[in-house]
Amino acid sequence: MSRTLFTNIGLLVTNNPKEAARAGGTDSPTGEIRDAAMIVDNGVVVWVGKAADAETGGGFDIDAVVNVHGNTLIPGFVDSHSHLVFAGDRSAEFAARMEGTPYAAGGIRSTVAATRAASEESLREHVAALVKEMHSQGTTTIEIKSGYGLDVATEERLVRLASEVTEEVTFLGAHVVPAEFADSRDDYVELVTGEMLAACAPHSKWIDVFCEKGAFTVEETRRILTTGIDAGLQPRVHASQLGPGEGVALAVELGAASVDHCTYLTEEDIAALAGSSTVATLLPGVEFSTKQPYPSGRALIDAGVTVALSTDCNPGSSFTSSMPFCIAVAVREMGMSPAEALWASTAGGAQALRRNDVGRLSVGMRADIAEINAPSYIHLAYRPGVPLIGRVWKDGELIAG
C-alpha cells in the first residue's frame, strides 16, 4: 500500500475538535478544516492539516496524490444496526401500511420462512449486494444481526455469513418467538440460551434481544442477555419501538453498548441514558416506513445522551441502505442539526460499536473516507435523495466511486 496525499479538500470533517483546532480548523464536535489535506500511510491517517502545509506535514514522502477538487471529505459512515442476511420480499406489507394498516412485529415471521428456505449461496449473494450498495453510499463499517432464522441451523448460518463481510456480528435469536413455539415460550428461551447460543457465539461479537410487547419480556430479555454475556458476547438491546417499556432501563443496567429504536422514551429513560455509557441509536428509516412518530434527537442531545443514527436496513420496517437518507430525515423530523446528524452517523455509530479506530479522520484512525460531491456535508440534508457520495475508501483503498 502506498503513502497517499489527499489534497484540495474543500472541507475535511475530522470529528476530532482538538486536532482540527491545532490545524487551523474549528473546535466544534465535527472538527472541520477548510482548504485541507490529509496523508494516509498503510491504511491509517498519519497527518491532517491545511493543504498549504501538506508539503511539510511531518516530512512524509508521497507515493500517490488524490485530488478532491474542492469537495468535502467525511469519515465513512458507521451503520451500527442492520439486518442484511435474509430472503424474501415484504413490499406488499409496506404498501398496506401506507394505506393505513398499523405496523406490528409479526411480519418478521414471513421473512423467517423465506430465509429458512433460501440456499446459503443465495443468501451470500444477497448480503454481498447490500454491502456493495452501502459502500456506494459512503458506509464503511457495518453491523449485521441475525434474527431471521429462529432455529439453530439457520441462525448459525446467518451469523456465519455475516462474519464473512464484517467483524460486527450480532446474534439476535431473540427477535420474535417463532410460530412453532407459540405455546411454549419458555422452551424457545431455553433454546436461545442453550444450543442456539452455543452454535452462534463463535461467529458473533454481540448479543441482542427485541425487548418489546409482542416479542420478549424484560425478564426474558435479562435472562438471554446475561447468558450471552457469560458466553463472552457484548449486549445490545432493541427497545421502546412500539411503546414505552423497561428495555431502556435494563440496557443501562447491564451496560449495553447501545439501545436501539428509542421511539417512545420516558423522562426517566432519557435521564438513565444521560448518566450512562449506553448510546441511543435512532433509526429514522423505521419511522418513515411504519408511520410511527419520530423520536426527538433534540431532547436526547440536550440531555447529554450520546446519539447514533443507523439505517436498520431490513425487509420489513426499514428497507433502506442509505445513511444520507437517514441524515436528511433526522434533520427534518428529529430536531437534529446537520452537524449533529453527521456526527451521529459516524463518531456516534463508532461509539455504539465501542470502536475507537473508525468514525473519525484524525491521526491514528483507519482511513475510512467518503467524498461528498458538494462544498459541505449540509448538502446531505439540503439535497435529499440526490446521490452526492462520490468516491469511498476503506483502510485507504478505493471501494466505490
C-alpha positions as CSV (number, residue, x, y, z in Angstrom):
1,M,0.0,0.0,0.0
2,S,1.2,3.5,-0.8
3,R,1.5,6.7,1.2
4,T,-1.2,8.9,-0.3
5,L,-1.8,12.6,-0.1
6,F,-5.5,13.7,-0.3
7,T,-5.4,17.3,-1.2
8,N,-7.6,20.2,-2.5
9,I,-10.2,19.2,0.2
10,G,-12.7,22.0,0.3
11,L,-13.9,20.8,3.8
12,L,-12.5,18.0,5.9
13,V,-14.6,16.6,8.7
14,T,-12.3,15.0,11.3
15,N,-14.7,14.6,14.3
16,N,-11.6,15.5,16.4
17,P,-12.0,19.1,17.5
18,K,-8.7,19.4,19.3
19,E,-6.7,18.2,16.3
20,A,-8.7,20.3,13.9
21,A,-8.2,23.4,16.0
22,R,-4.4,22.8,16.1
23,A,-4.5,22.7,12.3
24,G,-6.4,26.0,12.0
25,G,-9.9,24.5,11.9
26,T,-12.9,24.6,14.2
27,D,-13.1,23.1,17.7
28,S,-16.7,22.1,17.2
29,P,-17.5,18.3,17.7
30,T,-17.2,17.8,13.9
31,G,-13.7,19.3,13.9
32,E,-13.8,20.9,10.5
33,I,-10.8,22.1,8.5
34,R,-11.3,24.1,5.3
35,D,-8.9,24.0,2.4
36,A,-7.4,20.9,3.9
37,A,-5.2,18.0,3.1
38,M,-4.7,14.5,4.7
39,I,-1.9,12.0,4.4
40,V,-2.7,8.2,4.6
41,D,0.0,5.6,5.2
42,N,-0.7,1.9,5.1
43,G,-4.4,2.4,5.6
44,V,-4.0,4.8,8.5
45,V,-4.3,8.6,8.7
46,V,-0.9,10.0,9.7
47,W,-1.4,13.7,9.1
48,V,-4.2,16.3,8.7
49,G,-4.0,20.0,8.2
50,K,-4.2,22.8,5.7
51,A,-3.4,22.0,2.1
52,A,-0.9,24.8,2.1
53,D,1.1,23.0,4.8
54,A,0.9,19.5,3.3
55,E,4.4,19.5,1.9
56,T,5.8,20.0,5.3
57,G,3.3,17.7,7.0
58,G,5.7,15.6,9.0
59,G,8.2,15.1,6.2
60,F,6.4,12.2,4.6
61,D,7.4,11.0,1.2
62,I,4.3,10.8,-1.0
63,D,3.7,7.9,-3.4
64,A,0.3,9.0,-4.8
65,V,-1.9,12.1,-4.8
66,V,-5.7,12.1,-4.7
67,N,-7.2,15.4,-5.8
68,V,-10.6,16.0,-4.1
69,H,-11.4,19.0,-6.4
70,G,-12.8,21.2,-3.6
71,N,-15.3,18.6,-2.4
72,T,-16.0,17.5,1.2
73,L,-14.4,14.5,2.9
74,I,-16.0,12.9,5.9
75,P,-15.3,9.7,7.9
76,G,-17.0,6.7,6.3
77,F,-20.5,6.2,7.8
78,V,-20.7,3.7,10.7
79,D,-24.0,1.8,10.3
80,S,-24.4,0.2,13.7
81,H,-27.7,-1.5,13.2
82,S,-28.7,-3.6,10.2
83,H,-30.3,-7.0,9.3
84,L,-28.8,-7.8,5.9
85,V,-28.9,-11.6,5.8
86,F,-32.4,-12.5,4.8
87,A,-34.6,-13.7,1.9
88,G,-38.0,-12.7,0.6
89,D,-39.8,-9.5,-0.1
90,R,-42.3,-7.6,2.1
91,S,-43.2,-4.7,-0.3
92,A,-46.9,-5.6,-0.1
93,E,-46.7,-5.2,3.7
94,F,-45.2,-1.7,3.2
95,A,-47.9,-0.8,0.7
96,A,-50.6,-1.9,3.2
97,R,-49.0,0.3,5.9
98,M,-49.1,3.3,3.6
99,E,-52.8,2.6,3.2
100,G,-53.4,2.5,6.9
101,T,-52.6,-0.9,8.3
102,P,-50.6,-0.4,11.5
103,Y,-47.1,-1.9,11.9
104,A,-46.7,-4.9,14.1
105,A,-43.6,-7.1,14.7
106,G,-45.4,-10.2,13.4
107,G,-44.3,-9.6,9.8
108,I,-40.8,-10.8,10.9
109,R,-42.1,-14.4,10.7
110,S,-42.7,-14.2,7.0
111,T,-39.1,-13.3,6.4
112,V,-38.1,-16.2,8.7
113,A,-40.0,-18.6,6.5
114,A,-38.3,-17.3,3.3
115,T,-34.9,-17.2,4.9
116,R,-35.1,-20.8,6.2
117,A,-36.0,-21.9,2.7
118,A,-33.2,-20.0,0.9
119,S,-29.9,-21.6,-0.1
120,E,-26.7,-20.5,1.5
121,E,-25.4,-19.2,-1.8
122,S,-28.4,-17.1,-2.5
123,L,-28.1,-15.5,1.0
124,R,-24.4,-14.9,0.5
125,E,-25.1,-13.2,-2.9
126,H,-27.9,-11.1,-1.4
127,V,-25.8,-9.8,1.5
128,A,-22.9,-9.0,-0.8
129,A,-25.2,-6.9,-3.0
130,L,-26.5,-5.0,0.0
131,V,-23.0,-4.4,1.4
132,K,-21.9,-3.1,-2.1
133,E,-25.0,-0.8,-2.0
134,M,-24.0,0.5,1.4
135,H,-20.4,1.1,0.3
136,S,-21.6,3.2,-2.7
137,Q,-23.5,5.4,-0.3
138,G,-20.4,6.1,1.9
139,T,-20.8,3.4,4.6
140,T,-17.6,1.7,5.5
141,T,-18.4,0.0,8.8
142,I,-21.5,-2.2,9.1
143,E,-23.1,-4.2,11.9
144,I,-25.2,-7.1,10.9
145,K,-27.7,-9.0,13.1
146,S,-29.2,-12.5,12.6
147,G,-32.8,-13.0,13.7
148,Y,-34.4,-14.3,10.5
149,G,-33.7,-18.0,11.2
150,L,-35.0,-18.6,14.7
151,D,-33.8,-22.2,14.7
152,V,-30.3,-23.4,15.5
153,A,-29.2,-24.3,12.0
154,T,-30.4,-21.1,10.2
155,E,-29.3,-18.7,13.0
156,E,-25.8,-20.3,12.8
157,R,-25.8,-19.9,9.1
158,L,-26.8,-16.2,9.3
159,V,-24.1,-15.2,11.8
160,R,-21.5,-17.2,9.8
161,L,-22.4,-15.5,6.6
162,A,-22.4,-12.1,8.3
163,S,-19.0,-12.8,9.7
164,E,-17.7,-13.1,6.1
165,V,-18.3,-9.4,5.5
166,T,-18.0,-7.7,8.8
167,E,-16.5,-8.2,12.3
168,E,-19.5,-6.5,13.8
169,V,-21.9,-9.5,14.0
170,T,-24.8,-9.7,16.4
171,F,-26.7,-12.9,17.5
172,L,-30.4,-12.0,17.5
173,G,-32.0,-15.3,18.0
174,A,-34.4,-13.5,20.4
175,H,-36.0,-11.4,17.6
176,V,-39.5,-12.9,18.0
177,V,-40.8,-16.2,19.2
178,P,-41.3,-18.4,16.1
179,A,-44.7,-19.9,15.3
180,E,-43.7,-23.4,16.3
181,F,-43.0,-22.2,19.9
182,A,-46.1,-20.0,20.2
183,D,-47.5,-22.2,23.0
184,S,-44.1,-22.9,24.7
185,R,-42.2,-19.6,25.0
186,D,-40.1,-20.9,27.9
187,D,-38.8,-23.7,25.6
188,Y,-37.8,-21.2,23.0
189,V,-35.9,-19.0,25.5
190,E,-34.2,-22.2,26.7
191,L,-33.2,-23.0,23.1
192,V,-31.8,-19.5,22.5
193,T,-29.8,-19.5,25.7
194,G,-28.6,-23.1,25.2
195,E,-28.0,-24.8,21.9
196,M,-28.5,-21.8,19.6
197,L,-26.2,-19.6,21.6
198,A,-23.5,-22.2,21.6
199,A,-23.7,-22.6,17.8
200,C,-23.8,-18.8,17.1
201,A,-21.3,-17.4,19.7
202,P,-18.2,-18.5,17.8
203,H,-19.2,-16.2,14.9
204,S,-20.6,-13.3,16.9
205,K,-19.3,-10.3,18.9
206,W,-22.7,-9.1,20.2
207,I,-26.0,-10.4,21.6
208,D,-29.3,-8.5,21.1
209,V,-32.9,-9.0,22.2
210,F,-36.1,-7.4,20.9
211,C,-37.5,-6.3,24.3
212,E,-41.0,-5.3,23.3
213,K,-44.6,-6.2,23.6
214,G,-45.2,-8.9,21.0
215,A,-41.5,-10.0,21.2
216,F,-39.7,-10.6,24.6
217,T,-40.5,-9.5,28.1
218,V,-38.0,-7.7,30.2
219,E,-37.5,-10.8,32.4
220,E,-36.8,-13.0,29.3
221,T,-34.5,-10.3,27.9
222,R,-32.5,-10.2,31.1
223,R,-32.1,-13.9,31.1
224,I,-31.0,-14.1,27.4
225,L,-28.6,-11.2,27.7
226,T,-26.9,-12.3,30.9
227,T,-26.4,-15.8,29.4
228,G,-24.9,-14.2,26.3
229,I,-22.6,-12.0,28.4
230,D,-21.5,-15.1,30.3
231,A,-20.6,-16.7,27.0
232,G,-18.4,-13.7,26.1
233,L,-20.7,-11.7,23.9
234,Q,-21.4,-8.0,24.5
235,P,-25.0,-6.7,24.9
236,R,-27.2,-4.5,22.7
237,V,-31.0,-4.1,23.0
238,H,-33.9,-3.3,20.8
239,A,-36.3,-1.3,23.0
240,S,-39.2,1.2,23.1
241,Q,-40.0,0.9,19.4
242,L,-43.7,0.1,19.7
243,G,-44.4,1.7,23.0
244,P,-42.7,2.6,26.3
245,G,-41.3,-0.2,28.4
246,E,-38.5,-1.3,30.7
247,G,-36.0,-2.2,28.0
248,V,-34.0,1.1,28.1
249,A,-33.6,0.8,31.9
250,L,-32.4,-2.8,31.5
251,A,-29.9,-1.8,28.8
252,V,-28.4,0.8,31.0
253,E,-28.3,-1.6,34.0
254,L,-26.5,-4.3,32.0
255,G,-24.1,-1.8,30.4
256,A,-25.3,-2.4,26.9
257,A,-23.3,-0.6,24.2
258,S,-26.5,0.7,22.7
259,V,-30.2,0.6,23.0
260,D,-31.8,1.0,19.6
261,H,-35.1,2.5,18.3
262,C,-36.0,4.6,21.3
263,T,-39.2,5.8,19.6
264,Y,-41.2,6.0,22.9
265,L,-38.9,7.3,25.7
266,T,-40.0,8.5,29.2
267,E,-38.2,11.3,31.1
268,E,-36.7,8.5,33.3
269,D,-35.4,6.7,30.2
270,I,-33.6,9.8,29.0
271,A,-32.2,10.6,32.4
272,A,-30.9,7.0,32.7
273,L,-29.2,7.2,29.3
274,A,-27.7,10.6,30.1
275,G,-26.0,9.1,33.1
276,S,-24.6,6.0,31.3
277,S,-22.3,5.0,28.6
278,T,-25.1,3.4,26.6
279,V,-25.7,5.0,23.2
280,A,-29.2,5.8,22.0
281,T,-29.3,4.6,18.4
282,L,-32.1,6.2,16.4
283,L,-33.4,4.6,13.2
284,P,-35.2,7.2,11.1
285,G,-36.0,4.8,8.3
286,V,-38.2,2.8,10.6
287,E,-40.5,5.7,11.5
288,F,-40.5,6.7,7.8
289,S,-41.6,3.2,6.8
290,T,-44.0,2.5,9.7
291,K,-45.6,5.9,10.1
292,Q,-44.8,5.9,13.8
293,P,-43.8,9.2,15.5
294,Y,-40.2,10.2,15.1
295,P,-38.2,10.2,18.4
296,S,-36.7,13.5,19.5
297,G,-33.0,13.5,18.8
298,R,-33.0,17.1,20.1
299,A,-34.3,16.0,23.5
300,L,-31.7,13.3,23.8
301,I,-28.8,15.5,22.8
302,D,-29.9,18.4,25.0
303,A,-30.0,15.9,27.9
304,G,-26.4,14.8,27.2
305,V,-27.2,11.4,25.7
306,T,-24.8,10.1,23.1
307,V,-26.8,9.5,19.9
308,A,-26.1,7.4,16.9
309,L,-28.0,7.2,13.6
310,S,-28.4,3.9,11.6
311,T,-30.4,2.5,8.8
312,D,-31.8,-0.6,10.4
313,C,-31.7,-2.0,6.9
314,N,-34.2,-4.9,6.9
315,P,-37.0,-6.1,4.6
316,G,-39.9,-5.2,6.8
317,S,-39.7,-1.9,8.7
318,S,-36.8,0.0,7.1
319,F,-35.6,-1.3,3.7
320,T,-33.1,1.4,3.1
321,S,-29.3,1.1,3.0
322,S,-28.8,4.9,2.7
323,M,-27.2,6.7,5.6
324,P,-27.5,10.1,3.7
325,F,-31.3,9.5,3.6
326,C,-31.3,8.8,7.4
327,I,-29.4,12.0,8.0
328,A,-31.9,14.0,5.9
329,V,-34.8,12.6,7.9
330,A,-33.1,13.2,11.2
331,V,-32.5,16.8,10.3
332,R,-36.1,17.3,9.0
333,E,-38.0,15.3,11.5
334,M,-36.0,14.7,14.7
335,G,-34.7,18.1,15.6
336,M,-31.0,17.5,14.8
337,S,-28.7,19.9,13.1
338,P,-26.8,18.7,10.0
339,A,-23.6,18.7,12.1
340,E,-25.2,16.6,14.8
341,A,-26.7,14.1,12.4
342,L,-23.4,13.7,10.6
343,W,-21.6,13.2,13.9
344,A,-24.2,10.6,15.0
345,S,-23.8,8.7,11.7
346,T,-20.0,8.5,12.1
347,A,-18.5,9.0,15.5
348,G,-21.8,8.2,17.2
349,G,-22.1,4.9,15.4
350,A,-18.5,4.1,16.3
351,Q,-19.3,4.6,20.0
352,A,-22.4,2.4,19.6
353,L,-20.0,-0.3,18.5
354,R,-17.4,0.6,21.0
355,R,-14.9,1.2,18.3
356,N,-12.0,3.7,18.7
357,D,-10.5,3.2,15.2
358,V,-13.3,4.4,13.0
359,G,-15.8,7.3,12.8
360,R,-13.0,10.0,12.8
361,L,-10.4,11.2,10.3
362,S,-7.5,12.1,12.6
363,V,-4.0,10.8,13.2
364,G,-4.0,7.1,14.1
365,M,-7.5,6.3,12.8
366,R,-8.4,4.0,9.9
367,A,-8.5,5.8,6.6
368,D,-12.2,5.1,6.1
369,I,-13.3,8.0,4.0
370,A,-16.4,9.2,2.0
371,E,-16.3,12.0,-0.5
372,I,-19.4,14.3,-0.8
373,N,-19.6,15.9,-4.2
374,A,-20.6,19.2,-2.6
375,P,-18.9,22.1,-0.7
376,S,-20.4,20.9,2.6
377,Y,-22.0,17.9,4.3
378,I,-25.1,20.2,4.8
379,H,-26.0,19.2,1.3
380,L,-26.8,15.7,2.5
381,A,-30.0,17.1,4.1
382,Y,-30.2,20.2,1.8
383,R,-30.5,18.0,-1.3
384,P,-32.3,14.9,-0.1
385,G,-32.4,11.9,-2.5
386,V,-29.6,13.2,-4.7
387,P,-26.6,10.8,-5.0
388,L,-23.9,13.1,-3.6
389,I,-21.5,10.4,-2.4
390,G,-18.6,10.1,-4.8
391,R,-15.5,8.0,-4.0
392,V,-15.3,5.9,-0.9
393,W,-12.1,4.4,0.6
394,K,-11.8,1.8,3.3
395,D,-8.4,1.4,5.0
396,G,-7.1,3.8,2.3
397,E,-8.2,1.6,-0.5
398,L,-10.9,2.7,-3.0
399,I,-14.0,0.6,-2.7
400,A,-16.6,2.7,-4.6
401,G,-16.8,5.6,-7.0
